[in-house]
């Protein structure tokens, strides 16, 4: 059985706070060589990024991959739109889901799969309201208190 090895490049932790994640998809990212080398140095910023499904293609916007320091003329614009590589069936499903009100495509994490391919975990999300965020924080705090009490009791 093959063992999947993933090397995490970047994680969008804010997405878990701002959105309710309904489904996730794994997509490839169309990159140039110098962008991949920059990612190998763990240089990437996923905050405030989003994806759009338009015209049979899915585009990744506002992802900042800084230029590779030894890339000279081969470096491209660090904030350019990047195409995501998905099956046509998955693209159609994503287009249908994002047509609903309040739904968005948000990148959750960027990683190397099998130490060679750059993959992006893309989530179909619904935005949380302020009271939902407060309820999630209260539940997390309550769970933390329960764990502390159990730990103290077992000593």
C-alpha positions, 0 to 999 in steps of 0.5 A, spaced: 500 500 500 502 506 498 503 511 503 502 518 502 507 523 504 505 531 504 510 537 506 506 542 508 507 549 505 502 554 507 495 553 511 490 558 511 488 558 518 483 564 517 479 560 513 477 556 519 475 562 523 471 566 517 468 560 514 464 554 515 467 548 510 462 544 507 466 540 502 474 539 500 477 538 493 484 537 491 487 541 485 493 541 482 496 548 481 499 551 474 506 554 476 512 556 473 519 553 475 521 559 479 515 559 483 516 551 485 523 553 487 520 559 491 515 554 494 520 549 496 523 555 500 516 555 504 515 562 501 507 563 500 502 567 503 494 564 503 491 569 507 485 573 503 486 569 497 480 566 493 478 562 487 473 563 482 470 558 477 468 561 470 468 559 463 470 552 465 476 553 469 478 555 476 482 561 477 486 562 484 487 569 486 491 573 491 496 568 492 502 571 494 508 567 492 515 571 492 520 571 487 525 566 487 532 569 489 536 566 484 530 566 478 533 573 475 529 574 468 525 567 469 521 570 475 513 572 474 509 577 477 508 574 485 501 576 485 498 573 478 492 569 477 494 561 477 489 556 474 487 550 478 487 543 475 481 539 476 477 534 472 471 537 468 466 534 472 469 537 478 469 544 475 462 543 473 460 541 480 464 547 483 460 552 478 454 550 481 455 550 488 458 557 488 452 560 484 448 559 491 448 565 495 453 565 500 458 560 498 465 561 496 471 557 494 477 558 499 484 555 499 485 551 505 492 549 504 498 548 499 502 542 500 507 538 496 504 531 494 510 525 494 515 531 494 514 533 487 507 535 485 504 542 488 497 541 490 492 545 493 486 543 498 480 547 496 474 548 500 467 550 498 465 554 504 459 558 507 461 565 511 460 565 518 456 570 522 459 574 528 455 570 533 457 563 529 464 565 530 463 567 538 459 560 539 465 556 536 470 560 540 466 558 546 465 551 545 473 551 544 474 554 550 469 549 554 472 543 551 479 546 553 477 547 560 474 540 560 481 537 558 484 541 563 479 538 569 480 531 567 488 532 566 488 535 573 483 529 576 488 524 573 494 526 577 
